[in-house]
Amino acid sequence: MFFSKLTALATASLLALTAASPSYGSPKSINKFKLPGNTTKPEGVAIQPNSPYFYTASTTDGTIYRGHLNNPQMKPFINGSEVAGMVAGVGLHIHEPYLIVAGGPSGTVFTYNIHTRSLVHRFSNHLAANETFLNDLAIHPESGDVYISDSTKDILWKIPGTSLAPSDTTDIDLTPFVTLSPAINYAPGFNGNGIVFTDDSHVILGDSSDMALFSICLSTKSITPVDLHGGWLGGVDGLVYKKPYLFSMNGFHGNPSDPATDYITVIKLAKNGVSGNVVGNITNPELLKAPATIGLLSNKKEFLAVNFQGETDQPVLPYSIVRIPIEW
């Protein structure tokens, strides 16, 4: 989900935290969560269901950080240097009890047990760093099937939900699901990016280079452009779907033709899922600093937005994740 190339908690403790959770949804709560380090460059975000915890990862060393909605300081959760191949963490999602992380140029998806912090599997496509960039993830809520976008290789990858469980084999091949070109133009640079389910059998994939959205039918593997009737989308990065609205983080920063770069585009999708209208933008100059992606909090009224700042040599420090209210 970016454009630069580049628990150990017992069940009783978790339940106790969950029982105390109403306070962390308060609009008066903390709105900025700070990460340690001057080169962290966080990109994705995963919000743990029925919990005050959320997670991000460094795109520079693969370290995973955990935050608490009532604590402004995030802390290291899993050190990237302790996991072979974990050189970067990009998109993250949770499918209990697994934390699943796209590894960018490593061509590997890492799965961890979120309660023990232990590595469960590495799923690799075995491509060279200049041939692949595993970017974002969408997980089917029932089957657990994981679909992974690749910004360099014109393939949508898949991990069957049945393969997530622990086994005698840690390292497993990552398998292609569908070839995206020529339906999606994979030009030099970043292409396939944010991905999100819109119903049980369709995902929408963002194409950064062409500033476009595509609906992919998982049963037929057909790929259909999403018609926005001329509405300005911006550079597609992280995506969130809250029926009937699709929220798209603009990931182009410093584009002279689009100076108001720190915004989230709001699209009202039609029932057919392949057309829609841009109905507004969400901006917050005080909090948004070259963000890359968003996650929807359980109250459905706020996002967590990740201030990636991946394309600047002078980032606003400390790196942060911020809470952004939404009206839709």
Phi, psi and chi 1 to 4 in degrees:
 res  aa     phi    psi   chi1   chi2   chi3   chi4
   1 MET       -   25.7  -68.1  175.3  -68.5      -
   2 PHE  -135.7  170.2   69.5   77.9      -      -
   3 PHE  -103.6  -18.3  -63.8   90.9      -      -
   4 SER   -74.4  148.5  -62.1      -      -      -
   5 LYS   -81.4  -84.5  -73.3 -121.9 -179.1 -153.6
   6 LEU    63.3      -  -87.7  134.2      -      -
   7 THR       -  100.3   39.0      -      -      -
   8 ALA   -64.7   72.0      -      -      -      -
   9 LEU  -122.2  132.7  -70.5  175.1      -      -
  10 ALA   -72.9  159.5      -      -      -      -
  11 THR   -60.7  -39.8  -59.3      -      -      -
  12 ALA   -62.0  -39.4      -      -      -      -
  13 SER   -65.1  -42.9  -61.7      -      -      -
  14 LEU   -63.3  -40.8 -177.7   58.5      -      -
  15 LEU   -65.3  -38.2  -71.0  173.6      -      -
  16 ALA   -64.1  -40.5      -      -      -      -
  17 LEU   -66.8  -40.3  -74.5  166.2      -      -
  18 THR   -63.6  -40.2  -57.6      -      -      -
  19 ALA   -63.6  -27.8      -      -      -      -
  20 ALA   -92.3   10.6      -      -      -      -
  21 SER   -73.2  -18.9   65.4      -      -      -
  22 PRO   -53.5  -31.2  -27.9   35.6      -      -
  23 SER   -67.1  -29.4   63.0      -      -      -
  24 TYR   -77.0   -6.0   61.0   71.3      -      -
  25 GLY   -95.0    1.8      -      -      -      -
  26 SER   -67.3  136.6  168.4      -      -      -
  27 PRO   -64.6  -14.4   22.5  -32.7      -      -
  28 LYS   -89.8    6.9  -64.5 -178.9 -179.6  179.5
  29 SER   -73.9  176.2  -62.3      -      -      -
  30 ILE   -58.1  136.8  -61.3  160.1      -      -
  31 ASN  -113.6    2.2   64.8    4.2      -      -
  32 LYS  -140.5  129.2 -178.3 -179.2  -72.1 -172.6
  33 PHE  -118.6  120.2  -53.8   91.7      -      -
  34 LYS   -97.9  140.6  -56.4  171.1 -175.4  178.4
  35 LEU  -105.4  146.2  -73.5   98.2      -      -
  36 PRO   -73.9  158.2   26.5  -32.8      -      -
  37 GLY    95.6  148.5      -      -      -      -
  38 ASN   -98.1   -4.2  -65.4  -21.4      -      -
  39 THR  -131.7   26.0   59.8      -      -      -
  40 THR   -67.5  -43.8  -52.8      -      -      -
  41 LYS    47.0   67.8  -64.6 -173.4 -175.6  -66.8
  42 PRO   -71.5  149.7   31.2  -36.2      -      -
  43 GLU  -129.2  -55.7 -156.2  -80.9  -14.0      -
  44 GLY   -97.4  174.4      -      -      -      -
  45 VAL  -148.3  138.5   63.3      -      -      -
  46 ALA  -128.4  130.1      -      -      -      -
  47 ILE  -107.0  122.6  -62.2  168.8      -      -
  48 GLN   -78.0  123.0 -171.0  169.8   -8.7      -
  49 PRO   -60.7  146.4  -21.1   32.7      -      -
  50 ASN    54.0   41.0  -55.8  -47.7      -      -
  51 SER  -159.0  154.6  163.4      -      -      -
  52 PRO   -85.0    2.7   31.8  -36.1      -      -
  53 TYR   -92.0  149.2  -67.7  114.7      -      -
  54 PHE  -145.0  164.8   59.1   94.7      -      -
  55 TYR  -138.1  149.6  -56.9   80.5      -      -
  56 THR  -143.3  175.2 -169.2      -      -      -
  57 ALA  -141.2  153.3      -      -      -      -
  58 SER   -82.3  132.9  168.9      -      -      -
  59 THR   -82.3   -4.3   57.9      -      -      -
  60 THR  -101.0  -26.2   57.8      -      -      -
  61 ASP  -141.7    4.1   67.0    9.2      -      -
  62 GLY    79.9   -0.2      -      -      -      -
  63 THR   -66.4  135.2  -65.4      -      -      -
  64 ILE   -98.1  133.7  -62.4  170.0      -      -
  65 TYR  -114.2  147.1  -64.9   85.9      -      -
  66 ARG  -118.2  138.0 -176.4  170.7   71.5  173.7
  67 GLY  -119.5  160.8      -      -      -      -
  68 HIS  -124.6  134.9 -172.4  -68.4      -      -
  69 LEU   -66.0  -10.3  -71.0  170.8      -      -
  70 ASN  -110.9   16.4  -78.0  -20.9      -      -
  71 ASN  -135.7  123.0 -172.2  -26.3      -      -
  72 PRO   -74.4   -9.1   28.0  -35.5      -      -
  73 GLN  -110.8  119.7 -173.7   64.1   52.4      -
  74 MET   -82.8  154.6  -61.7 -173.7   68.1      -
  75 LYS  -132.1  152.9  -61.2  178.0 -179.7  179.3
  76 PRO   -58.6  139.6  -23.7   34.5      -      -
  77 PHE  -114.6  -47.1 -176.6   69.5      -      -
  78 ILE  -136.8  123.4  -61.8  171.0      -      -
  79 ASN   -77.8  126.1  -69.2  -36.9      -      -
  80 GLY   -59.8  -34.3      -      -      -      -
  81 SER   -66.4  -15.9   61.3      -      -      -
  82 GLU   -91.7   -1.5  -63.2  176.8   -2.4      -
  83 VAL  -121.9  118.3 -179.3      -      -      -
  84 ALA   -57.7  128.3      -      -      -      -
  85 GLY    86.7   -7.5      -      -      -      -
  86 MET   -84.7   73.6 -172.0   72.6  179.6      -
  87 VAL   -89.7  -17.3  -63.0      -      -      -
  88 ALA  -158.1  148.5      -      -      -      -
  89 GLY  -124.1  129.8      -      -      -      -
  90 VAL  -117.3 -106.5 -167.8      -      -      -
  91 GLY   -70.2  142.0      -      -      -      -
  92 LEU  -131.3  146.3  -51.6   88.7      -      -
  93 HIS  -146.6  161.7  -83.1  -83.7      -      -
  94 ILE  -119.7  129.5  -66.8  171.3      -      -
  95 HIS  -131.6   95.4 -175.4   72.7      -      -
  96 GLU   -43.8  132.5  -74.9  -79.8    3.7      -
  97 PRO   -95.6   25.6   37.6  -37.0      -      -
  98 TYR  -105.2  137.2  -53.0  112.9      -      -
  99 LEU  -101.6  121.8  174.2   63.5      -      -
 100 ILE  -115.8  128.5  -53.4  171.0      -      -
 101 VAL  -129.1  126.3 -173.9      -      -      -
 102 ALA   -79.2  131.5      -      -      -      -
 103 GLY   -98.2   19.1      -      -      -      -
 104 GLY    58.0 -125.6      -      -      -      -
 105 PRO   -71.5   -7.5   27.1  -36.0      -      -
 106 SER   -72.5  -16.1   69.5      -      -      -
 107 GLY    67.1   21.8      -      -      -      -
 108 THR  -127.8  140.6  -57.2      -      -      -
 109 VAL  -105.3  127.9  176.2      -      -      -
 110 PHE  -105.2  134.1  -60.0   81.4      -      -
 111 THR  -119.4  133.9   62.1      -      -      -
 112 TYR  -124.8  149.9  -61.1   90.3      -      -
 113 ASN   -78.5  116.4 -177.2  -54.7      -      -
 114 ILE   -69.2  -18.9 -156.6  167.7      -      -
 115 HIS   -90.4  -31.0  -55.2  -63.0      -      -
 116 THR  -104.7  -12.3   65.7      -      -      -
 117 ARG    68.0   12.2  -49.0 -171.9 -164.9 -159.8
 118 SER   -87.0  145.6   58.6      -      -      -
 119 LEU   -69.4  131.8  177.8   70.8      -      -
 120 VAL  -100.9  -52.5 -179.7      -      -      -
 121 HIS  -146.0  156.5  -68.6  -58.4      -      -
 122 ARG  -119.8  122.2  -77.1 -178.5  -65.8 -109.9
 123 PHE  -106.5  116.1  -62.3   89.4      -      -
 124 SER  -122.2  143.6  177.9      -      -      -
 125 ASN   -93.7   -3.8   60.2   20.8      -      -
 126 HIS    61.3   26.6  -54.8  -69.6      -      -
 127 LEU   -94.6  155.4  -64.5  175.9      -      -
 128 ALA   -69.0  159.3      -      -      -      -
 129 ALA   -59.8  -29.0      -      -      -      -
 130 ASN   -87.8    2.8   63.4  -13.1      -      -
 131 GLU  -109.7   -8.6  -62.8  176.0  -39.0      -
 132 THR  -151.2  151.4 -175.3      -      -      -
 133 PHE  -150.5   95.3 -167.2   96.5      -      -
 134 LEU   -73.4  120.0  -59.2 -175.7      -      -
 135 ASN  -111.7  -60.2 -162.7  -41.4      -      -
 136 ASP  -133.4  167.2 -162.4   11.3      -      -
 137 LEU  -133.3  144.9  -46.8  158.6      -      -
 138 ALA  -130.8  132.1      -      -      -      -
 139 ILE  -119.5  127.6  -54.8  178.0      -      -
 140 HIS   -67.4  125.1 -166.4  -76.0      -      -
 141 PRO   -65.5  -22.3   21.8  -32.2      -      -
 142 GLU  -100.0  -54.1  -65.2 -179.7    2.6      -
 143 SER   -76.1  -25.5   69.7      -      -      -
 144 GLY    78.9    4.0      -      -      -      -
 145 ASP   -59.1  135.3  -67.9  -14.7      -      -
 146 VAL  -111.4  127.5 -174.9      -      -      -
 147 TYR  -111.3  131.1  -63.5   86.4      -      -
 148 ILE  -122.3  127.0  -52.7  102.6      -      -
 149 SER   -82.0  149.9   67.0      -      -      -
 150 ASP  -126.4  122.9 -165.3  -41.5      -      -
 151 SER   -81.7  -14.9  -62.1      -      -      -
 152 THR  -110.9  -45.5  -54.9      -      -      -
 153 LYS   -92.5  135.6 -175.1   66.9  174.0  175.2
 154 ASP   -79.8   53.8   59.6  -18.0      -      -
 155 ILE  -134.5  138.9  -73.1  175.6      -      -
 156 LEU   -95.5  120.2 -177.6   66.0      -      -
 157 TRP   -93.4  160.0  -54.6   90.0      -      -
 158 LYS  -141.0  139.4  178.3 -177.1  177.2 -179.9
 159 ILE  -116.8  117.3  -59.4  171.7      -      -
 160 PRO   -61.7  140.8  -19.1   31.2      -      -
 161 GLY   -57.8  -29.5      -      -      -      -
 162 THR   -68.7  -16.2   52.6      -      -      -
 163 SER   -89.6   -5.0  -63.7      -      -      -
 164 LEU   -74.6  -28.8  -65.5  176.0      -      -
 165 ALA   -65.0  150.2      -      -      -      -
 166 PRO   -57.4  146.1  -21.9   32.8      -      -
 167 SER  -148.7 -178.3   66.9      -      -      -
 168 ASP   -71.6  -15.3  -66.4  -24.7      -      -
 169 THR  -108.3  121.0  -56.4      -      -      -
 170 THR   -81.4  -44.2  -60.0      -      -      -
 171 ASP   -96.0  124.5  -66.6  -69.2      -      -
 172 ILE  -131.8  145.2  -58.6  174.2      -      -
 173 ASP   -69.7  139.1  -69.3  -17.3      -      -
 174 LEU   -89.8  128.1 -175.2   61.3      -      -
 175 THR  -107.0  142.2   56.5      -      -      -
 176 PRO   -67.6  144.1  -16.0   29.5      -      -
 177 PHE  -102.3  -47.7  175.5   70.0      -      -
 178 VAL  -155.1  143.8   63.0      -      -      -
 179 THR   -82.7  130.3  -60.6      -      -      -
 180 LEU   -90.2  -28.1  -60.5  170.6      -      -
 181 SER   -87.2  151.3   60.7      -      -      -
 182 PRO   -86.8   -0.2   33.8  -36.6      -      -
 183 ALA   -58.6  -35.9      -      -      -      -
 184 ILE  -116.0  127.3  -58.7  177.2      -      -
 185 ASN   -77.6  109.1  175.9   35.6      -      -
 186 TYR   -92.2   92.0  -99.5   62.6      -      -
 187 ALA   -88.8  167.9      -      -      -      -
 188 PRO   -56.2  140.8  -26.1   35.5      -      -
 189 GLY   108.4 -155.9      -      -      -      -
 190 PHE   -94.2  131.8  -98.3   54.5      -      -
 191 ASN  -122.1 -100.4  -61.4  -78.5      -      -
 192 GLY   -56.0  132.0      -      -      -      -
 193 ASN  -138.1 -114.1 -156.2  -45.0      -      -
 194 GLY   -60.7  146.4      -      -      -      -
 195 ILE  -143.8  141.0 -175.4  170.9      -      -
 196 VAL  -153.7  145.1   67.5      -      -      -
 197 PHE   -75.3  139.4  -89.7   90.8      -      -
 198 THR  -111.2  -21.5   52.8      -      -      -
 199 ASP  -159.1 -172.2   60.9   34.9      -      -
 200 ASP   -62.9  -22.5  -74.6  -13.8      -      -
 201 SER  -126.7   10.3   58.7      -      -      -
 202 HIS  -135.2  141.1  -66.7   83.3      -      -
 203 VAL  -121.0  152.8  -65.5      -      -      -
 204 ILE  -107.4  131.7  -77.6 -176.5      -      -
 205 LEU  -114.8  131.6  174.3   66.1      -      -
 206 GLY   -90.1  141.5      -      -      -      -
 207 ASP  -111.6  108.0  175.6    5.3      -      -
 208 SER   -64.6  -48.0  -61.5      -      -      -
 209 SER   -60.6  -40.5  -67.0      -      -      -
 210 ASP   -96.1    2.1  -69.0  -29.7      -      -
 211 MET    48.3   56.2  -64.9 -174.7  -74.2      -
 212 ALA  -140.6  161.8      -      -      -      -
 213 LEU  -120.9  145.7  -59.9  167.7      -      -
 214 PHE  -134.6  136.5  -65.8   86.0      -      -
 215 SER   -95.9  128.6  177.0      -      -      -
 216 ILE  -115.8  122.2  -56.9  174.2      -      -
 217 CYS   -82.9  120.5  177.6      -      -      -
 218 LEU   -75.8  -20.7  -58.8  179.1      -      -
 219 SER   -83.6  -36.1   57.2      -      -      -
 220 THR  -105.1  -14.3   66.0      -      -      -
 221 LYS    65.2   18.7  -59.9 -174.5  179.6 -178.3
 222 SER   -76.1  149.1   61.9      -      -      -
 223 ILE  -124.0  122.8  -56.7  170.6      -      -
 224 THR  -126.8  127.3  -54.0      -      -      -
 225 PRO   -62.5  144.0  -17.2   29.6      -      -
 226 VAL   -91.5  118.6  178.3      -      -      -
 227 ASP   -84.9  115.4 -176.4    1.0      -      -
 228 LEU  -100.2   12.5  -61.2 -177.8      -      -
 229 HIS    52.9   41.5  -52.4  -70.0      -      -
 230 GLY    85.0    0.1      -      -      -      -
 231 GLY   -67.9  144.2      -      -      -      -
 232 TRP   -79.4  123.3  177.5 -101.4      -      -
 233 LEU   -97.4  -37.1  179.2   61.8      -      -
 234 GLY    81.1 -175.1      -      -      -      -
 235 GLY   -78.5  115.6      -      -      -      -
 236 VAL   -69.7  125.0 -171.7      -      -      -
 237 ASP  -126.0 -120.4 -151.2  -32.3      -      -
 238 GLY   -66.1  144.9      -      -      -      -
 239 LEU  -123.6  143.6  -62.3  172.7      -      -
 240 VAL  -134.6  137.2  164.9      -      -      -
 241 TYR  -114.8  123.8 -177.9   61.4      -      -
 242 LYS  -131.4   94.7  176.9 -171.6  171.9 -174.0
 243 LYS   -45.4  128.7 -171.4  176.1 -178.0  178.4
 244 PRO   -95.0   17.4   37.8  -37.2      -      -
 245 TYR  -100.0  137.3  -62.6  103.2      -      -
 246 LEU  -108.9  127.2  178.8   68.7      -      -
 247 PHE  -108.2  127.3  -60.5   86.6      -      -
 248 SER  -122.7  117.6  174.4      -      -      -
 249 MET   -74.0  129.4  177.4   65.1   80.7      -
 250 ASN   -74.7  123.2  174.2   51.1      -      -
 251 GLY  -105.2    1.3      -      -      -      -
 252 PHE   -89.1  119.0  -78.3  165.8      -      -
 253 HIS  -123.2  131.2  -53.9  -71.3      -      -
 254 GLY    87.5   16.9      -      -      -      -
 255 ASN   -79.7  114.5 -179.0   -4.3      -      -
 256 PRO   -61.8  -23.8   19.8  -31.3      -      -
 257 SER   -84.7   -4.0   63.6      -      -      -
 258 ASP  -143.7   71.7 -173.7   14.6      -      -
 259 PRO   -65.3  -28.7   23.3  -33.1      -      -
 260 ALA   -84.7   75.6      -      -      -      -
 261 THR   -84.5  -23.8   56.0      -      -      -
 262 ASP   -89.8   81.1  -66.7  -17.1      -      -
 263 TYR  -148.7  160.9   61.0   84.2      -      -
 264 ILE  -114.1  122.3  -57.1  163.4      -      -
 265 THR   -81.1  134.0  -57.0      -      -      -
 266 VAL  -107.8  122.3 -174.0      -      -      -
 267 ILE  -120.5  129.2  -58.5  152.5      -      -
 268 LYS   -93.4  110.1 -172.6  174.8 -177.0  179.3
 269 LEU   -80.3  143.0  -77.3 -178.8      -      -
 270 ALA   -72.5  164.8      -      -      -      -
 271 LYS   -60.8  -27.4  -69.1 -177.9  178.8  179.8
 272 ASN   -75.5  -12.3   61.9   14.2      -      -
 273 GLY    74.1    0.7      -      -      -      -
 274 VAL  -120.1   14.4  -65.8      -      -      -
 275 SER  -152.2  162.3   64.5      -      -      -
 276 GLY  -178.8  176.5      -      -      -      -
 277 ASN  -128.8  138.2  -66.5  -70.4      -      -
 278 VAL   -73.1  120.6  174.9      -      -      -
 279 VAL  -112.2   -1.9  -64.4      -      -      -
 280 GLY   165.6  175.3      -      -      -      -
 281 ASN  -127.7  149.8  -71.7  -29.4      -      -
 282 ILE  -108.0  122.8  -61.5  171.6      -      -
 283 THR  -128.1  157.1   61.0      -      -      -
 284 ASN  -162.6   83.4 -167.1  -46.5      -      -
 285 PRO   -57.6  -28.1  -22.4   33.0      -      -
 286 GLU   -70.0  -35.3  179.0 -176.1   -7.1      -
 287 LEU  -106.7  -36.3  -68.0  176.3      -      -
 288 LEU   -81.9  122.5  -66.8  175.6      -      -
 289 LYS  -131.7   91.5  -52.9  -63.6  178.4 -175.7
 290 ALA    48.3   58.3      -      -      -      -
 291 PRO   -76.1  162.3   30.1  -35.5      -      -
 292 ALA  -116.0  -38.7      -      -      -      -
 293 THR  -151.6  173.3 -164.8      -      -      -
 294 ILE  -139.5  154.1   44.9  177.5      -      -
 295 GLY  -134.2  144.4      -      -      -      -
 296 LEU   -92.4  123.1 -174.9   63.9      -      -
 297 LEU   -70.8  162.3  -73.1  173.7      -      -
 298 SER   -64.9  -22.2   59.6      -      -      -
 299 ASN   -74.9   -8.0   61.9   19.9      -      -
 300 LYS    63.2   12.6  -50.3  -64.7 -176.1 -177.1
 301 LYS  -117.5   -2.0  -62.4  178.4 -179.2  179.2
 302 GLU  -144.1  148.6  -62.9  168.0  -59.5      -
 303 PHE  -104.7  155.1  -72.0  133.0      -      -
 304 LEU  -101.3  123.9  -68.2 -177.2      -      -
 305 ALA  -112.8  137.0      -      -      -      -
 306 VAL   -99.6  117.4 -174.7      -      -      -
 307 ASN   -82.4   87.8  -74.5  -31.3      -      -
 308 PHE   -69.2  -50.9  170.2   47.4      -      -
 309 GLN    52.8   44.8  -56.3 -177.2   90.6      -
 310 GLY   -77.6  -16.2      -      -      -      -
 311 GLU  -110.3   17.8  -62.9  176.6  -39.0      -
 312 THR  -124.9  144.5  177.7      -      -      -
 313 ASP   -87.9   -5.5  -65.7  -31.9      -      -
 314 GLN  -128.3   68.1  -64.1 -179.5  -39.6      -
 315 PRO   -68.6  155.3   27.9  -36.0      -      -
 316 VAL   -77.3  115.6  177.0      -      -      -
 317 LEU  -103.0  151.4  -63.6  176.5      -      -
 318 PRO   -74.9  157.4   30.2  -36.4      -      -
 319 TYR   -57.7  150.3  -74.9   99.0      -      -
 320 SER  -149.3  159.8   63.2      -      -      -
 321 ILE  -116.6  134.5  -66.2  178.9      -      -
 322 VAL  -124.9  152.5  -65.3      -      -      -
 323 ARG   -96.3  122.6 -171.0 -163.4  -62.0 -109.4
 324 ILE  -120.5  121.3  -56.9  -65.1      -      -
 325 PRO   -71.5  149.3   25.1  -32.4      -      -
 326 ILE  -126.2  150.6   57.6  177.2      -      -
 327 GLU  -103.5  -12.4  -61.6  177.8    0.6      -
 328 TRP   -93.9      -  -74.5  -90.1      -      -
